[in-house]
Amino acid sequence: MTPAERSGIGTPLVEACRSRGLTLADVARRSGIHESQLSFYSNNRRMPSVANLVQIADAIGCSTDEILGRRKWAT
C-alpha cells in the first residue's frame, strides 16, 4: 500500500459502494455532494470534511468507520 493509499479513503469508499451496487453518481444523488468531489475522494486526491464523510456514509448505508477503512478488532 502506498502512502497516498494509506492517507486516503479511496479504496474503502469504492469497496463500500461496490458491495452495495452503487456508483459515485448514485452516491452523489443521495448525498448532495457533487460527483466530481466524490471522484477526488475515491482517487485519494482530497479528504472529505467530517460533515461530508457523514453524508457519504448515510448515502451509502454504512458507517463512517467503514469508509475510513477501520476494521472491527476482536476483543
C-alpha positions as CSV (number, residue, x, y, z in Angstrom):
1,M,0.0,0.0,0.0
2,T,1.4,3.4,-1.0
3,P,1.5,6.4,1.4
4,A,-1.3,8.0,-0.7
5,E,-3.5,4.9,-0.3
6,R,-2.9,4.9,3.5
7,S,-3.8,8.5,3.9
8,G,-7.0,8.5,1.8
9,I,-10.4,6.9,1.8
10,G,-10.4,5.9,-1.9
11,T,-10.2,2.1,-1.6
12,P,-12.7,1.7,1.3
13,L,-15.1,4.2,-0.4
14,V,-15.0,2.3,-3.7
15,E,-15.4,-1.0,-1.9
16,A,-18.3,0.2,0.2
17,C,-20.1,1.5,-3.0
18,R,-19.3,-1.7,-5.0
19,S,-20.5,-4.0,-2.2
20,R,-23.9,-2.3,-2.3
21,G,-24.2,-2.0,-6.1
22,L,-23.8,1.8,-6.0
23,T,-21.9,4.1,-8.4
24,L,-20.4,7.5,-7.4
25,A,-23.3,9.1,-9.4
26,D,-25.8,7.2,-7.1
27,V,-23.9,8.4,-4.0
28,A,-23.8,12.0,-5.4
29,R,-27.6,12.0,-5.9
30,R,-28.2,10.6,-2.4
31,S,-25.7,12.8,-0.6
32,G,-26.0,16.1,-2.4
33,I,-22.2,16.1,-2.9
34,H,-21.1,16.7,-6.5
35,E,-19.8,13.6,-8.3
36,S,-16.5,15.3,-9.2
37,Q,-15.9,15.9,-5.5
38,L,-16.6,12.2,-4.7
39,S,-14.2,11.3,-7.5
40,F,-11.4,13.3,-5.8
41,Y,-12.1,11.4,-2.6
42,S,-12.2,8.0,-4.4
43,N,-8.9,8.8,-6.1
44,N,-7.2,9.9,-2.8
45,R,-6.7,13.4,-4.1
46,R,-8.7,15.0,-1.3
47,M,-10.1,14.1,2.1
48,P,-13.8,14.9,2.9
49,S,-14.8,17.1,5.8
50,V,-16.4,15.3,8.7
51,A,-19.8,16.6,7.6
52,N,-19.3,15.3,4.0
53,L,-18.0,12.0,5.4
54,V,-21.2,11.6,7.4
55,Q,-23.3,12.5,4.3
56,I,-21.4,9.9,2.2
57,A,-21.8,7.2,4.8
58,D,-25.5,7.9,5.1
59,A,-25.9,7.8,1.3
60,I,-24.1,4.5,1.0
61,G,-25.8,3.0,4.1
62,C,-22.6,2.3,6.0
63,S,-20.6,3.6,8.9
64,T,-18.0,6.3,8.7
65,D,-15.6,3.8,10.1
66,E,-16.1,1.6,7.0
67,I,-15.3,4.5,4.7
68,L,-12.2,5.4,6.8
69,G,-11.0,1.8,6.4
70,R,-11.3,1.0,10.1
71,R,-11.8,-2.7,10.9
72,K,-13.5,-4.1,13.9
73,W,-11.0,-5.6,16.3
74,A,-11.7,-8.7,18.3
75,T,-11.9,-8.0,22.0
